[in-house]
Amino acid sequence: MNTDRRAGDAPAPTDGSPEPDSAPGQEPGSPGRDGEPASTPEPGAEPAAGSDGPQATQDAPGGSGDPGSKDRGRSAVAEALAAAVRAVESGERSAASFFTEAPRPAPARKAAPARPPRQAAPAPAPAAVPRIDAEGLAGIRQVLAAGGAPEQLAGPAAEALGEQAAEALREDPWRLLAVPGVRPEQADGFARALLGPEAGPGDERRALALTGRLLERAALEGHTVLEAPALTAALARHSVPDPDEALQSAIAEGTVLVFQEAVEPAPGSAAPAGEDEEVPVRLLLGLDRYAMAEESLADGLARLISTFTAEPGAWEEAAAAAPTPSAAELIRAAAGAGLVTHSGGEAARAEPAALVAAARSLGLRACAAAHTEDGRRRLAASGDPEAVTVAGLLSGTEGPGRDEDGALALDLLAVLDAPQLDVETAAVLVESLADGTRLVLSGDPAVLWSAGPGRVFADVLAARVCPAVVSRTPDEGPVGELVSGIGVGELTQPEAPGKEVVIVPVRDPGEAVHRTVQLVADSIPRAIGVPAGETQVITPGHGGPAGTRALNAALKERLNPGPGRFGGFDPGDRVAYVPAPGRMIPGTVAAAEPDGLRLDCGGSSVLVPRERVAATVRHGWAVTAHQAAGTRWPAAVVVLPGDAARTLTRAWVYTAFGRAERHLSVVHGVDQALPRAVAEVPAKERTTRLRALLRAQEQTAG
């Protein structure tokens, strides 16, 4: 590994304090939180990341991340919730008292249930902005002004609360928390201005709004549910006088759903010996949006497993002709199961491509889908020129289309980059598959999890309800060797005779920015032969002195200086276009037109409407690892400023380093925090229900 110790002139060291992360909705392309280090954070970083400045610990309950949560005695609310769950299960009370939708029974494995005709499932897309006339917006501005809130919030308030936003805010000022970027203390001030002395910390409306807010913030960190103690503790930190009562009110009002889940015995401990011995449970709370998506996904996966009919004979010849032993193993697994997982690195992408080719040779309708357009191109290079993206497949713009029942016209679907599937997208995808369709979820389990809530691929692997194929095809070259070692917790020093891996030590964020610009604009093109336009900078977050904003400003000044006449952009600027949360498309500004900004995204022309530019387009010379997941570049420069040291994880480092194909430069300012993160901090946990739901489905079917 080469170590470049040349240092240019650098400004005096700064204190390295991170810039508070923007609230959800303020930074386009912000993913869900897991895996992004919290110094200079983006929404979607590891727990402190994406926090509202000083509210970081208050707005991120943390779910099961609280190390003491399992050891505490149950609070009053926990006992009440447990009683509620028992009452529902025994039939003493209606489930409607606590749930917006009753849990659905698991499908039987032995008999395929009849499925009614389905409408085509829509692809995930940004919510449509409600059409509110000038008078309606004027009414919202009037209420905002009366409460001392900026009138610029009128549009976002209308989008969040709908046509009746003005009336809703008058009746319940704390509903302002539904507007992206508004913090609890700001909503409190707004409420006091409108309600006067009536607005106190114990107001039930406040508690309900805070409960919803906390669960939404938890979803940004990847949780689909939270444990009850974590939620009550977070409410207490927001000065709610009686968090237990507030939580019970939220359940009664239908703001949250309540679930009961058995606690798995700790490694080495004995399981309950008999039926009479009480099984410890944990009580989970969640928003119906994510909880129901998780249940729908579990039901759908169980349906694919139970309705599948194996035809092994026809597949054996295809397996024998497979290009590698791992590809043959995958083909045999898919021949005998309706759901299969496949794990491997970049080189292993050829194996799902071989499976799809084998299925087509047998006359089956088969398709492979990747998370990004770049992933689709790499899959095509691996042997599947008909590969699509997941978004294109669901929207109908790519792939085979749908049959008369609304299901995708497929017999086999291989989904690559499966760790990037959030629970809602996965639920829509699985619901779009007809009974008996084979589904293969393929990906690298060491990369960052999805931008949205859930950990679908990890939960399916952990549930062990289907065959799991682990590729034995290694990623070659110095970068592949380095990344493979990181995946198992080892930061090795590979031989890099062609300067494939270079470490650039820096003293402070200012020097990090200086050296990054030097690498992209001069050193890498001259020494490696990769032009600046094919080199991607990756950094932990958006804010701070070495975040994406600072780096993009410096790189634009060097590579494409201009006044930014078109909403801050000039023709030739590299951009990150985010048409939907968690989906970043690299592009270049082509021109500004009367209707919006014209982008060139990998050869495709895209017109971003004028009103969507600020929300969906940002400069893209530098991005975060979560934005970069699913895409690779000939060269990558990973910037590790000193203020990222305490929050790096193995998953983040693995993902960032793995974006490089030929050359990796690491602008290194975190000293021993890098090897420590790789060895000791795998990833931040997410609280989800999918694994338990899948295991319950299997036990019921068995």
HELIX and SHEET records of a PDB file:
HELIX    1   1 GLY A   53  GLN A   55  5                                   3    
HELIX    2   2 GLY A   63  GLY A   65  5                                   3    
HELIX    3   3 ALA A   76  SER A   90  1                                  15    
HELIX    4   4 ALA A   95  SER A   97  5                                   3    
HELIX    5   5 ALA A  134  ALA A  146  1                                  13    
HELIX    6   6 GLU A  151  LEU A  153  5                                   3    
HELIX    7   7 ALA A  154  LEU A  161  1                                   8    
HELIX    8   8 ALA A  165  GLU A  171  1                                   7    
HELIX    9   9 PRO A  173  ALA A  178  5                                   6    
HELIX   10  10 PRO A  184  LEU A  195  1                                  12    
HELIX   11  11 GLY A  196  GLU A  198  5                                   3    
HELIX   12  12 GLU A  204  LEU A  220  1                                  17    
HELIX   13  13 ALA A  228  ARG A  237  1                                  10    
HELIX   14  14 PRO A  243  ALA A  252  1                                  10    
HELIX   15  15 ASP A  288  SER A  306  1                                  19    
HELIX   16  16 PRO A  312  ALA A  320  1                                   9    
HELIX   17  17 PRO A  325  ALA A  335  1                                  11    
HELIX   18  18 ALA A  347  ARG A  349  5                                   3    
HELIX   19  19 ALA A  350  SER A  361  1                                  12    
HELIX   20  20 GLU A  373  ALA A  381  1                                   9    
HELIX   21  21 VAL A  390  SER A  395  1                                   6    
HELIX   22  22 ALA A  418  GLN A  420  5                                   3    
HELIX   23  23 VAL A  423  GLU A  431  1                                   9    
HELIX   24  24 VAL A  456  ALA A  463  1                                   8    
HELIX   25  25 GLY A  477  GLY A  487  1                                  11    
HELIX   26  26 PRO A  509  GLN A  518  1                                  10    
HELIX   27  27 LEU A  519  SER A  523  3                                   5    
HELIX   28  28 ILE A  524  ALA A  527  1                                   4    
HELIX   29  29 ALA A  532  GLU A  534  5                                   3    
HELIX   30  30 THR A  548  LEU A  559  1                                  12    
HELIX   31  31 ARG A  610  THR A  616  1                                   7    
HELIX   32  32 ALA A  625  ALA A  628  1                                   4    
HELIX   33  33 GLY A  642  THR A  647  5                                   6    
HELIX   34  34 ARG A  650  PHE A  657  1                                   8    
HELIX   35  35 ALA A  673  GLU A  680  1                                   8    
HELIX   36  36 LEU A  690  ALA A  701  1                                  12    
SHEET    1   A 6 ASN A   2  THR A   3  0                                        
SHEET    2   A 6 VAL A 501  PRO A 505  1                                        
SHEET    3   A 6 ALA A 660  HIS A 668  1                                        
SHEET    4   A 6 TRP A 633  LEU A 640  1                                        
SHEET    5   A 6 THR A 535  ILE A 538  1                                        
SHEET    6   A 6 ALA A 622  VAL A 623  1                                        
SHEET    1   B 3 LEU A 226  GLU A 227  0                                        
SHEET    2   B 3 VAL A 281  GLY A 286 -1                                        
SHEET    3   B 3 LEU A 257  ALA A 262 -1                                        
SHEET    1   C 6 VAL A 388  THR A 389  0                                        
SHEET    2   C 6 ALA A 366  ALA A 370  1                                        
SHEET    3   C 6 LEU A 412  VAL A 415  1                                        
SHEET    4   C 6 ARG A 438  GLY A 443  1                                        
SHEET    5   C 6 LEU A 339  SER A 343  1                                        
SHEET    6   C 6 ALA A 468  VAL A 470  1                                        
SHEET    1   D 5 SER A 604  PRO A 609  0                                        
SHEET    2   D 5 GLY A 596  CYS A 601 -1                                        
SHEET    3   D 5 ARG A 583  GLU A 593 -1                                        
SHEET    4   D 5 ARG A 574  ALA A 580 -1                                        
SHEET    5   D 5 VAL A 617  HIS A 619 -1                                        
END                                                                             
